[in-house]
Amino acid sequence: MSTENIFAHAQSLPCTDQKGHALPPHSYSTPALTPNTSIAKDGNPTPSVIWQVSTDGGAIYHDIAWATSTTLTLTTIASHNGYLFRARFTNSAGSATTAVATLTVNSAPVVTQHPSNLTVTEGQQATFTAAATGNPTPSVIWQVSTDGGAIYHDIVWATSTTLTFTTTAICSARSLPTRLEAQRRRSPP
């Protein structure tokens, strides 16, 4: 099977994740192992190939029973981030294993904690907290609206998950920052 629909063969997948759950037939894509990645096999007699996956950092590799072609085609999901893949070639003269390819699955930010509304007395500190997950880890910038939420402006100095400031009379006339914009941190080129 090369690029055939792998989902029809999911029941033969013998691997499990770190919690012992069956590894679903979803995809794995890395810079070293991308969809439709092919590897060459050479030997006499011609070797068979089987792809293997490790879900525990390389301590144990499991054969992927249906992955017996030099091309491994899969679809990624976030929970497979960090899985390791390799191919093992075998013939009557012995076996050889490819170098390991690490799967990195990027996922968009998901807000896990929204800031709560807050009422304080003038001159007191106001503190807002928010959080988000994603891969790579999202960056954060707080925003403020002075027109009831129609337009938000970045608070350039507010780049942590907690925003604290001392209130003034002018602050109470404005809409305080109650919206978190999580943006993926850009990797350096």
Beta strands, then each sheet from edge to edge (+ up, - down):
strand 1: 37-38
strand 2: 48-54
strand 3: 62-63
strand 4: 71-72
strand 5: 84-91
strand 6: 94-97
strand 7: 101-102
strand 8: 107-113
strand 9: 125-129
strand 10: 131-135
strand 11: 138-145
strand 12: 153-154
strand 13: 162-166
strand 14: 175-184
sheet 1: 1+ 4-
sheet 2: 3+ 2- 5+ 6-
sheet 3: 3+ 2- 5+ 7-
sheet 4: 8+ 10-
sheet 5: 9+ 13-
sheet 6: 12+ 11- 14+
end
